[in-house]
Amino acid sequence: MEEDDVIISGTHMTIEKDKLEKMNENNFEKIHDNEYENIYRSKCSGILLKTPYYPYKYDIMNTSYKYIPKVGDLVIGIVKTKKLDYYQMDINCNCECIIHKIDSFKYATKSSFPNLLNGTLLYMVVEKINLENNSVVTSCINSSDVKSWINYENYLGELFDGFVFSVNIACAKSLIGDRCYILDLIGQDIKYEIAVGHNGRIWIKANDPLEINLIHIALKHSFGKTRAQMNVLWKSIYNLNKKTT
């Protein structure tokens, strides 16, 4: 199995341990066979490509909108319900997701923790995946971030105002890439904030609702575009708006 190979969901294949370490293991299920070792079944279809962000592992890229959780992924979640010790979250996957009220927010205590309403948006990191009960635990604490949820300066946490929309998973991963020219291109004309989740959700915030709409249109049509194509597309969108206003 090499880069650019087409993978079909349900295909059984042999993957050596050294190769598996370079891949997103969540896309494969190990088959226990007495005769053969290192047999895996693919969970999804797509093209095997290297992700454009650290640690640059190989992943099955496709245009699916359904997210397969992986520890360490950044996700945008929506509060569904409030329980005694945790919140149930929607992260666009086929499993239950929770975030603890105290343990998952830096400096939160029993007497002081975020009181989140249903529908609240959170930018979180996938902390743990429990295969036995098909559940995911997320957190708003990053080991490299020493700031608190209280002062609203932590880049993980509640996303205020703004606008959220969905793109396919591969598009979201391309926008998270280290050399994503699309976001820099838009930033030359508009000041804005953005949070991109591996789960296919994007949150944007700008000073003007019209600017938010322009960014939304550009990002929805950005997938698969070259630098030259995206430059033409963005300038067309931006200049057309200037003429009409």
C-alpha positions in Angstrom: 0.0 0.0 0.0 1.6 3.3 -1.2 0.7 7.0 -1.3 -2.1 7.8 -3.8 -3.5 4.3 -3.6 -7.3 4.1 -3.8 -8.7 2.3 -0.6 -12.1 0.7 -0.6 -14.1 0.4 2.6 -14.1 -3.2 3.9 -10.9 -4.2 2.0 -8.7 -6.6 3.9 -5.0 -5.8 3.6 -1.6 -6.6 5.2 0.0 -3.6 6.9 3.4 -4.0 8.5 3.9 -2.4 11.9 6.4 0.2 10.7 3.9 1.3 8.0 1.0 1.4 10.3 2.9 3.8 12.6 3.0 6.3 9.8 -0.8 6.1 9.2 -4.0 7.2 10.9 -4.7 3.9 12.7 -8.3 4.9 13.3 -9.1 4.2 9.6 -8.2 0.5 10.0 -9.6 -2.3 12.2 -7.2 -5.2 13.1 -8.4 -8.7 12.1 -7.4 -11.4 14.5 -6.4 -14.4 12.4 -4.5 -17.5 13.5 -2.8 -18.1 10.2 -1.9 -14.5 9.2 -0.5 -11.5 11.1 -0.9 -7.8 10.5 -4.3 -8.2 8.7 -6.5 -5.1 8.8 -9.8 -4.0 7.4 -10.3 -0.5 6.1 -13.2 1.5 7.7 -13.7 4.0 4.9 -13.0 4.6 1.2 -10.7 7.2 -0.3 -7.2 8.0 -1.5 -4.2 7.4 0.8 -2.4 10.8 1.2 0.0 12.4 3.7 -1.8 15.0 5.9 -0.4 18.5 5.6 0.1 19.0 9.3 2.2 17.5 12.1 2.9 14.6 12.5 2.3 14.2 8.8 0.8 10.8 8.9 -0.9 9.1 6.0 -4.7 9.3 6.0 -7.6 8.1 3.8 -8.9 11.3 2.2 -12.4 11.5 0.9 -15.4 13.9 0.6 -17.3 12.3 3.5 -18.9 14.7 6.0 -18.9 12.1 8.8 -16.0 12.3 11.3 -13.9 9.4 12.6 -12.4 10.5 16.0 -8.7 10.4 16.6 -6.9 11.3 19.8 -5.2 14.7 19.5 -7.7 16.0 16.9 -9.1 19.5 17.3 -12.8 19.5 17.0 -15.7 22.0 17.1 -18.5 20.6 19.3 -22.0 21.7 20.1 -23.4 21.3 23.6 -26.4 18.9 23.4 -27.4 18.3 27.0 -26.1 19.1 30.5 -25.5 16.3 33.0 -24.4 16.3 36.6 -20.6 16.2 36.0 -20.3 16.6 32.3 -21.8 17.9 29.0 -22.9 15.7 26.1 -21.4 17.1 22.9 -22.2 16.7 19.2 -18.9 16.4 17.3 -20.4 15.0 14.0 -19.5 11.3 14.6 -21.3 8.1 15.3 -20.4 7.9 18.9 -21.2 9.6 22.2 -19.0 12.5 23.2 -18.6 14.1 26.6 -16.6 16.9 28.2 -16.2 17.0 32.0 -17.2 20.3 33.7 -14.2 20.5 35.9 -11.4 18.2 34.7 -11.6 19.5 31.1 -11.3 23.3 31.8 -8.1 24.7 33.2 -8.5 26.2 36.7 -12.1 25.1 36.9 -13.3 24.1 40.3 -16.5 22.7 41.9 -17.6 26.2 42.7 -16.3 27.8 39.5 -16.8 26.1 36.2 -18.3 27.1 32.8 -22.1 27.0 32.8 -22.8 26.2 29.2 -26.2 26.3 27.5 -27.5 23.9 24.9 -26.2 25.0 21.5 -22.9 26.5 22.9 -19.9 26.0 20.6 -16.7 24.7 22.0 -13.3 24.3 20.4 -11.8 21.1 22.0 -9.2 18.4 21.6 -10.0 14.7 21.5 -8.5 13.3 24.7 -9.6 9.7 24.9 -11.5 7.2 22.8 -13.2 4.3 24.5 -13.9 1.5 22.0 -15.8 -0.7 24.5 -18.7 1.7 24.9 -18.2 3.7 21.7 -17.6 7.0 23.4 -15.2 10.0 23.1 -13.9 12.2 25.9 -12.8 15.7 24.9 -11.1 18.6 26.7 -10.4 22.3 26.5 -7.0 21.9 28.1 -3.9 21.8 26.0 -0.6 20.8 27.7 1.2 23.7 26.0 -1.5 26.3 27.0 -1.2 27.8 30.4 -4.1 30.3 30.1 -7.4 29.9 31.8 -11.0 29.6 30.5 -11.9 32.5 32.9 -10.1 35.2 30.9 -11.3 33.9 27.5 -7.7 33.9 26.2 -7.3 30.2 25.8 -7.5 29.2 22.1 -9.5 26.1 23.2 -12.8 26.8 24.8 -16.1 28.6 24.0 -16.5 30.2 20.6 -18.4 33.4 20.9 -20.6 35.0 18.2 -19.3 34.2 14.7 -20.8 31.8 12.2 -20.3 28.0 12.0 -20.7 25.8 8.9 -19.7 22.4 7.7 -17.3 21.2 4.9 -16.1 17.7 4.0 -13.5 16.2 6.3 -10.7 16.3 3.7 -11.4 20.0 3.1 -11.1 20.8 6.8 -7.8 18.9 7.1 -6.4 20.9 4.1 -7.3 24.1 5.9 -5.5 23.0 9.0 -2.3 22.4 7.0 0.9 24.2 7.8 1.1 25.9 4.5 -2.5 26.8 3.9 -2.3 29.7 1.4 -6.1 30.1 1.3 -6.4 31.5 4.8 -3.4 33.9 4.3 -4.9 35.0 1.0 -8.2 36.0 2.6 -6.3 37.7 5.5 -4.7 40.1 3.1 -8.1 41.8 2.6 -10.2 41.0 5.7 -9.4 40.8 9.4 -11.0 37.7 10.8 -10.8 34.9 13.3 -11.2 31.3 12.4 -11.3 27.9 14.1 -11.2 24.7 12.0 -12.1 21.3 13.4 -10.9 18.0 12.1 -14.6 17.0 12.3 -15.5 19.2 9.3 -16.8 22.3 11.2 -15.5 25.8 10.6 -16.2 28.8 12.8 -15.4 32.3 11.5 -15.8 35.8 13.0 -15.3 39.2 11.4 -16.4 42.8 12.0 -19.0 42.8 9.3 -21.6 40.1 8.6 -21.0 40.7 4.9 -17.3 39.8 5.3 -18.3 36.6 7.1 -20.4 35.7 4.2 -17.6 36.3 1.7 -15.2 34.1 3.7 -17.9 31.4 3.9 -18.4 31.4 0.1 -14.7 31.3 -0.5 -14.0 28.4 1.9 -17.0 26.4 0.7 -15.5 26.5 -2.9 -11.9 26.2 -2.0 -11.5 22.4 -1.8 -9.2 21.1 -4.6 -8.2 24.5 -5.9 -4.6 25.4 -6.8 -3.0 28.6 -5.5 -3.6 30.3 -8.8 -7.3 29.2 -9.0 -7.9 30.2 -5.4 -6.4 33.6 -6.0 -8.7 34.2 -9.0 -11.7 32.9 -7.1 -11.1 35.1 -4.0 -10.4 38.3 -5.9 -13.6 37.7 -7.9 -15.6 37.3 -4.8 -14.0 40.2 -3.0 -14.0 42.7 -5.9 -17.6 41.8 -6.8 -18.6 42.8 -3.2 -16.8 46.1 -3.4 -18.7 47.0 -6.6 -22.1 46.2 -5.1 -21.3 48.2 -1.9 
